[in-house]
Amino acid sequence: MMRIVLQPEQEQFVREQLERGKYSTVDDLVVEAFRLLEEREQDHSGSQIDVRCHRRSIPI
């Protein structure tokens, strides 16, 4: 098990999300947050690869 410390604004955000019913539990919210972070990292990695490929294919 891991314990994290949130800033007050982050705690408030989590509470609001739970109160609105967007997530059933804090665990659900954290799982979704990591899914989005992983997706963003994969997209970012793909963008860097694409840029490098384009740079190599430009004739001089």
C-alpha positions, 0 to 999 in steps of 0.5 A: 500500500502507498500513502500520498499527501495531497495539497489542500486544493487537490483534496478539495478537487477529489472531494468535489469529484466524489460528491458529484458522483463522477467517481465512486471511490478515491481508488476509482479516481486514482485509477482513472488519473493514472490511465490518463497519465499513461495515455498522455505519456504514450501520445507524447512518446509517439509525437517525439518519434514522429518528429525525429522521423520527419527530420530525417526524411527532409531532403537537404 
